[in-house]
Every structure is written in C-alpha cells, then in structure tokens.
C-alpha cells in the first residue's frame, strides 16, 4: 500500500502543469541570481558557485519552498476531503498508516524533485554569467559535486520534510487550505523576524535551535568563515546544525503521527464544524441571511447601506481566523523589540515615542502586505466563490456600497492593528517610566506616514483584483508589484516617482522634529494619492455586477458606469497626479540634483580616469584660518568665508591645484594670492586653480575660501542633513572647498575597476613609503593651524566651534559668537548651531559643558563623569590635557556617530543620550563612547599619524585602549569582558566580508573591524601581558616624542618600536603576533573534573584539560598552524561568568604555560568551583570563545 500510494502521488503530480511551472520558476530564479554580480551572495570575492553561496541560496529557497509544500503536500493531504472521497475511501478495509504515509512521502518526494532545479540553476547560471560577461572570472570557482549535494542533503531535505510534516498535519487536522496558508504566512514572518535578532549575542543561542530551516545554525557555523573558507569549505552535519536538524526532524515526525490523524475514523459534520478554520462564512444560507439583514428595504438610504455593509465586511475580516492569527503573531513580534536589548553592546534605549513608532512601522510592514494581498482577494471574490454572487448582486444596492465598504473594511482593520500597536507601546512606555508620550507624534506618523500609504496600497490591491480573471491572478499581480519594488532600484529605477505609495524619507529627530523632510513627503502623498483616487474610481466602474463579464466587456462600459461626476473626479485627480508629478520632477531633478547609483558610478569612473594622474601633486598647506560663518537656520542657508594663510611645504614650486567643491553649495570660490580658478568642472565637483606666480617652497601667501549654501525646493534623495533648522553640524571638510584629488570619489569595487581598466585600488599609501610621512592622515593640505572663528545665528540658538569664547552679542535678532584657540590645532574643525539645554561643571581647571535636548537629560551626568574620569586617567597615564574646556554637543539623529574636534565633541542623539542605563549588568555605552572621544584629544589631536597604512591604529586603536582602561577602572573586569566579547565577535564577523584582503593590524587600511574591534582585543592583550604601568609608559614616551610633530608624522612602525622597547623576546614575539600577523587561537576547555576534599585539608582538586592551537592567516583567510607556547589565563568561577557583576565570584585566576595540543592542569582550591575557563576574559583572538568555558 505504501509504495502504491507513493507511486500514485508521483504520477499524479508529475502530470500536473504546476509541477513543471514551479520547477521552471525555481530554476530561473536560481539561474538569474547566480548569473549576475548584482546579487552578491557571500560578499566580495566569494565565488557565485562557492559552497557558501550555494548554502545561502539553498536556505533562501527553502523559505520560498513553503509554497511548493502547500501546493503539493497540503493539497494531497486534503484532496479526499475536498472531493468528498474521504468517507468512501475509509469505508474500505484500508490500513491508514501506509495509505497516509505513502501519500505524504509521495508528495514530499515531488517537492524534493522540484527543488533539484535550484542547484541545477546555480550551476548553469554561474557558467552562463561567465560566458556572457555578466560575471568576472574571479567570481567563478571550481564545480564539485559535494558543493551542491551537501546543502541539498543537509539543509533542503530535512527543512522540506519539516515543512511538509507541519503543513500536512495542519491540513489533515483542520481540513482547509485556508489553515495551511495561515500557517505558511506565520512561519515565513516568524522566520524573517528571527533573522533580525540573530545578530544580537543575547538571542543567538535561541535562534540557532528554534529555526526550522537551519539558517540560524548555518549562519552560526559559518559566522567567522573567511573568504577562503567560503570558497572551499564543504558543509558538514556537525555541532549545532546537527542538533537543529535532529530536533526539527523529530518535531516533524511527532506532528505527523500526532496531528496527522493516521486513522480511518470518519469525522462527523459536528466535529468538522468544531475544528474548521475558515476566513469567512462558508455556509451559503448563513451568508445569505447575514447579507439580507442589511437590506430589509430598498428604501434604505445609500449612506445607511454603506454603514451596515461596512460593518458586515469588517466583521468578516477581523473575526476570521487568519486575521486573528496574523494579528496575534504581529502583537507578539511587536513585543519582542519593546523589551529586547537591541542597542549597541546589548544595551537598550529609553522608549521614546520616535522609537516606538519606528518599531510599530517596522514590524507591521510584512504582516500588512500579506493582509492586504489576501483580504483584497477574499473581499472582492467572496460572494462569487461561495455561489452567492448573483443573489447579492440582485439586491437594490449601488455598486459604490459594495466597492467602498470592502475597501473601507480592510482599511479600518489595518488601522485597528496600528491602534493596538500604539496602545501596547504606550503601555510599555509608561511601564518603563517614560511619561512624555507625544500623542501628536503617534497620530501624525502612524496615520499620515504609515496608514495613508497603506490605504493607497489597498486601493491598488483591489484594483488589481478587479481587472484579474480570478483572485489568484490578482494576488499574483500584487506580489509581482511587491517584488518589483524591491528590485527596481538595482536597475536604475531608484526615484520615488516609480515606487507606488512611497515618498522620500521623513526621519524624525527630537531636536529638529520633521525638519525640511515633510515638504517632499507632502508632494509625494498628493502625487500617489491622486493616482490612487483614479484607480479607485476606475475600479468602481469595473466592479463585477450580474452575470460574469470579461474585462473587455466591462471596459467598454467604463464611461457609463463611472457617471459624469465620477469622470470629473477622475479627470481632476489625473490632472493633479500629472501636476504633482511635474512639480516633484522639477524639484528633484531640475532645482536639485538626482543621481542614480549607476550614474554616480559612471561619474566616479570618469573622475578617476581624468584626475587620478594628479593625486600626488604638491598642495598648499593651510597654516592659519580666520572663519566667518553666517547661519540662517529657518531657511537652511549659510554664508561662509575663511581667510587663510598657506605655504608650500614641498621641495618644488606649485603651479596648479585641483580643487574639490563642497557638497550642497549653491556657489563657491577660491581666491589665493598670485593665481585664479581657470576651469570649473561641476560634473566632477572640481575646478582647476592656477598660480600665475608659482608658489615657491616655504613661501607664505594669503587667500580666501568662500561658499554660499542655500536650499531650493526638495530632493528625492541625498538631502542635506548637516544644515538644518535646529542642530546644524558641519565640519570644515564638508563646509569649504578643499585642495587635492578626492579619493572618496574612487570606485571601490575591484571587479568594476577591472571592467573599466582602472588600476588596483590603493586604499592607503604603503606603510614603508616615507614620502607620505610629512602628510597627516587628514590629507596633504591639512596640518596644524592657528584658528579663530566668528559665527552668527538666530538669537534663540547657541553657536559653537573649537576654541574659547571671546565674545557674545545680540543684535537685530541675530546672535554673534567669536571663538579663538590659544594654540595650534589640527585643520579639522566644525561649526554647530542649535537651541539646546546645557549643564556645566568645572573639574581640575577644566570647564566641562554638555549641550543636550531638554528631553534627553538622562545620561548627561554620566557623560560628565566619563569626561572627568578620562581626563584624570589620561593625564596621569600619558600627559596633561592641552585645553581648558571640553564640550559635548548633541546633534540630530540623521547621522549616528560621535566625533572629536579640538576640545569639542559633537554627539548624535541616537547614541548615548537616550541609552537606558538602569540595568547595571549592561555595558555603559555612553560612558565608553565619551571616554573614547576624550581619548582622541591625546590620540589624534596631540599625536596625528602619517598618511600611510596603519594611521588609524594611532588615532582609533589607542583611543579604544584608553577608553577601555577608564571603563575597567570604573566598572571592573567583568564589564570589560562583556565589552570585549562583542568586540571579538565584530572583528571575526568583519573579516568575513573583507572586500580586498585583511591586513595585519599595524597596516589597517580604513578597515573598521581592525583598528576598532581587533584593536580593542589586541591592546587589552598587551595590557595583560606587559602590565598597565609598562604599557602606559611606552605610550607616554611615544606621545612625548611625536607630540604636535609634523616633520615627520609618526607611523605604526614608530609605535611598535616603543611598545617593544623594554619588552622581553617572548613579549616582542607576542606584540608581533598581535600587530604584524593575523593571529588566531583555538582554545577549548575540553574536560573538567573535581575531586572533593579527601585528605581533610579543606581543598578541592580540580583537573582541567585544555586543547590549544595557534594559526597565522593570510589576507584571504587561509591559515597556517604555528607552534604555541604562551602564558594564558586559567580561571575558576563560583557562578556563570556570563552573569557575574563583580570579581568576588572568581575563585582562581592565574596564567599557565599553554602549548599546542592537549594541556592537563591540576589545581587545588578551597572553594568548590562551578565553571572553569581558559582565556575567560577574551584577551586573545579566539575563533570560538563559546567553548572557552566549561561547567563542572
């Protein structure tokens, strides 16, 4: 029986068109994804046919394969029930187990056969892409059978079995396809949401096992794979992936036997009704009665009919099982981010209304698309599908009642979900102590920016249903629209005029509100709203009424059904659509610049081809700046003039200078004595300046840089977020014209460079190239300057630049500030203007000021405390603070960073100001960030690095170390361990996506994961090895040697020489391992045992087995084992170190000599330990630090 039924299902489905259609769809999707570089699968340099790329595609297609399973397995499960054959079949002496199992595995086998089209599509697609030139030859690797077979066997086969068992069980239990659709949607959405939280360490262990597709386990397994690993490592069924596969296969078997009803009992009608899940009223009589109740009299007004019908339609939606399930899932998923630690380093933010609205909108997006797609189809086609269409159409009801009531019902249902979300988030705000609810912001952002676009989408979905021959075609068209929206941008259609119901972004900031962003949003709302009204009127005129009519027939009656009033509204709406479109086009493409990604890349290519030959031209060095800036915040305009002195520090005369124009400048000019601008090249944001009298070496001249920055109309993208109504923050590199070739305009993608015959990209000058030692890492024209500034702004605002306030005055509604520095600073400064609160304290002769939004006062005292602790520690460790003040200024969240200028630190509102610090177990993020920025006053401002590889080590890595020492002094080693765990994870993750090659730390080339994340771990390892006093003494000597020095600037070679100065040979080798090599460790606490006190001496005997290896990796991640013989921490804890807040729980902590291979360690301790660890404080770069700890 089993094989007979299995063969029957195979024959049945393989004769169906759906078998071939789905096979072709999956084949061509895999084919086109793997044939084009527009869809990079595993990151830069990863082969399109690598085992890793095939794994990712397999997992991705497994999620899409839910619809295969629904089509084949679920439909097979209820075929007898739908055809009314179940009672006849089970009246025969049929053994239900082989019968049901044969049908199940037959349909499951069909799914596996269809899924074979995915690896076949990847294989043929990658080869085709190489053949026609869509793929660079370096993106294609060798084809090996196991590259394709392993993901299919280990990922697809069990995942599809799990899906098949779930949907088979749901279908058999509830006996409706509706229940299966709901289950599919819930699984798909839950999977998407789980992916969002996988990146957080707090959730990763849960997602690894809870994911039925195995993607969480796969990502965890391959999380730290380098490019070489991704291109060569074949997937193996081990570790968490093996556990995940076994777990879910077991669950699927249990569901199959538990809910699959492997019996031949006949379900009674009463039982069917009890368990049946239906979206709408299925009983024809009930539908007729319910509908008829609304039309007792033909004399009822259209308005009353509309109200009654809308209520009826609304009930059909909100009381249907699918809606209630989707709503329930959406509420649960909404609650997760409300309580989850999803901020930096596991922190949480205060529940500000701006964040609550973002969470509601973010969570609801996919849910609402599914609801609109599904219910637009059901509402339009319900009467006809139930056989009641002709009866309902005979009611004396105007078409507008049917059309409007159905659209209105869905809109109200969607709005209800937002209302529930709003109530939930407000409740959470109150529960967490946030009482500034800003209900106006809730209503405006939810109604205008979220619900209104969804109303337009609803109209579009209904319109597509009206013009479709059945609901499935309509749903398909709406899904195609959704997919098109996602991929259009990749093909040049990036402008929002092509994206229905969407507008340019409207970010919100507590400091600046909605700012200037609403102007564009208003016009886009009018534009798409007018088109939606046209679609609504045309859809109404095409409404099905009476006997079935073709679309062509209904189109022929369009004018008749529309009426004169409807035609007039449609025409006016169409004119409004065209007029709004013209205005949008004029603002975004005529008055302002709009550039697609491809167009911008073409500009980059042309710029480099034309100007790269001049990148090493000698440049004037600015030595003095007298800046005047007039800011007009309300109209987002400014005028800036910088009077400068400049000199020629090179050994050759300077005759011409390439100028780069500032962004967003309406007009600009450069005037330098003895020369003039001879050619402006606006297409390249550049100009040529020529000296009629060459600037001779060491000659000093004067000049002037001027710029007018003003804004007309609105933009579609790239809006100016530096100059705003409240919270202006612009640095000099963004404000004024600059000298020299702009490396930021170079094409970074190495395959695009090769395609256009561009040389290999030099991300930084070689460390050994001494000609760049006289240039700072800010560029050849930027050294130390004498600085003063005069800034005017609105009377209500406070303007700040580096320097000491010399005077402040008010006249004619304008406030004027004059600043001047008492010593040279780097030619890197900023201008800020905002209306903010302030808090000022004095600490050891230093004035500390924090300027903040009135509702963001939570962490101001913590920031001040961090400044005080940092200045104290850095002064004692490295030398005195060079200024008499330090100011922190909050700026709008449009940009998320903090930046250190001379005695001035702009600090985004999205970072430390709104962090909730009430949970003391978390890393104190604002304290750390503040300490890091203060450290830059030493590392970056007192010592500036040469413009070569490794420059960021001197500025960023040393600032990281300095901040972590302050953090450790304040919070202890356990808090530091939490921080370093995140840093290690970020480094190991960062190296997996390396676009070119990973460099050793001392040669970092603007690789953030190196000089920030690896730098933190490496420096703390040196601190542990050398000791705080030794390491700080070396850094202090280095700083004293190169303080304010520019001839030459120091490099990491200089830094390393100071670090090694008093180190032993073993310590010097370790320093080289951290800086000059890419060194990786694999440390594992393999076995632990404990023997109770047997001698009566009060000691426990602890035996530990530690496995250890050390490798050196090349830039692509290929590893070579090295001999290990180092002192490494061994520790015993009385509790889980993950949960410890104090060092009191440490029973034992000493360094032991660890060598390659197995190390056996025996310890005697007085207190019984619960955990043992090797390198428990994350001082070494260990690829899997999870196994560093073991429980007794």
Secondary structure by P-SEA (a helix, b strand, c coil): caaaaaaaaaaaaaacaaaaaaaaaaaaaaaaaaacccccccccccccccaaaaaaaaaaaaaaaaaaaaacccccccccccccccccccccccaaaaaaaaaaaaaaaaaaaaaaaaaaaaaaaaaaaaaaccccccccccccccccaaaaaacaaaaaaaaaaaaaaaaaacccaaaaaaaaaaaaaaaaaaaaaccccccccccccccccaaaaaaaaacccccccccccccccccaaaaaaaaaaaaaaaaaaaacccccccccaaaaaacccccccccaaaaaaaaaaacccccccaaaaaaaaaaaaaaaccccaaaaaaaaaaaaaaaaaaccccccccccccccaaaaaaaaaaaaaaaaaaaaaaaaaaaacccccccaaaaaaaccccaaaaaaaaaaaaaaaaaaaaaaaaaaaaaaaaaacccccaaaaaaaaaacccaaaaaaaaaaaaaaaaacccaaaaaaaaaaaaaaaacccccccccccccccccccccccccccccaaaaaaaaaaaaaaaaaaaaaaaaaaaccccccccaaaaaaaccccccaaaaaaaaaaaaaaaaaaaaaaaaccccbbbbcaaaaaaaaaaaaaccccccccbbbbbcccbbbbbbbcccccbbbbbbbbbbbcccccccbbbbbbbccccccccccccccccccccccccbbbbbcccccccccccbbbbbbbbbccccccccccccccccccccccccccccccccccccccaaaaaaaccccccccccccccccccccccccccccccccbbbbccccbbbbcccccccccccccbbbbbbbbccccccccbbbbbbccbbbbbcccbbbbbbbcccccccaaaaaaaaaaaaaaaaaccccccccbbbbbbbccccccccccccbbbbbcccccccccccccccaaaaaaaaaaaaaacccccccccccccccccccaaaaaaaaaaaaacccaaaaaaaaaaaaaaaaaaaaacccccccccccccccccccaaaaaaaaaaaaaccaaaaaaaaaaaaaaccccccccccaaaaaaaaaccccaaaaaaaaaacccbbbbbbbccbbbbbcccccccbbbbbbbbbbccccccccccccccccbbbbbbbccccccccccccccccbbbbccccccbbbbbbbbccccccccccccccccccccccccccc
